[in-house]
């Protein structure tokens, strides 16, 4: 039976399913954007690291590396902006995206500050901490988009994956800030009370982020995380962190440790980025599976609702006639259930989805 010939209640039930599919398709586009943002954040973290190193210990090697990293970041930035434009031109299927789009608008405005910031860094007209603050603000605005994507997602499974990715990205960003803090302390030869407090704060904040990630991550991502946690790089990084925290003005450390610290932290960040890539790949596959399932479900509902609309005109079907068609609609058809029964079942399913979404989003309240 064509959709337009169905009773109004059944047409609206089918429209609800179509909206769910449309929402998933819009969410998949958002997840593609999140993947590109993840790449851009990593590129900016690398650029920030070398900006800090160049301003602290200027030489041509650091400057050349900084040029290359800036070019890499600009290419990814262009891809992110193209994805932003695609979202802005086509908002069909977007559900509760006002805050997400507002975050995107803030990022687009913030990106305009990058070229002059890069010029001031190369001309060494900034202190290292000023460069770090400027690039950190840019990264924070990008992370806010990822957080809002997770908060506005309409599918519980995808939301959980986005929460895992966001909290992991936030933990990795804190690790990047720890790299900059450590470089400052090692270049000075010792860590004063403020640097000690900052290192301690960043360490505990990372642990909280990664603990949340562990609660929501897939088995593959967890396996990569556990392997990284016991790697030789992590062991050396932890040992040097202890050296930093034990240093004082009276017990100073070799300033050459700044290069070693930077290298160990950079290797750590690159390893964490490998886990980010695994998370974004899992997110893409989950979106594809969810959309395929939603399309199949929509078609099944169209057929079954059409059959329900014709039940009054057709003779009763034998119980086995619907055995190949799963779901609550089959139960209702086989037992003579009413449209009201189907509406109640639909409402219960949506209530369960809402409950699962609230649980999945709960960690976001701890990560403003």
Secondary structure, 3 states (H helix, E strand, C coil): CCHHHCCHHHHHHHHHHHHHHHHHHHHHHHHHHHHHHHHHHHHHHHHHHHHHHHHHCCCHHHHHHHHHHHHHHHHHHHHHHHHHHHHHHCCCCCCCCHHHHHHHHHHHHHHCCHHHHHHHHHCCCCCHHHHHHHHHHHHHHHHHHHHHHHHHCCCHHHHHHHHHHHHHHHHHHHHHHHHHHHHHHHHHCCCCHHHHHHHHHHHHHHHHHHHHHHHHCCHHHHHHHHHHHCCHHHHHHHHHHHHHHHCCCCCCCCCCHHHHHHHHHHHHHHHHHHHHHHHHHHHHHHHHHHHHHHHHHHHHHHHHHHHHHHCCCCCCCCHHHHCCCCCHHHHHHHCCCCHHHHHHHHHHHHHHHHHHHHHHHHHHHHCC
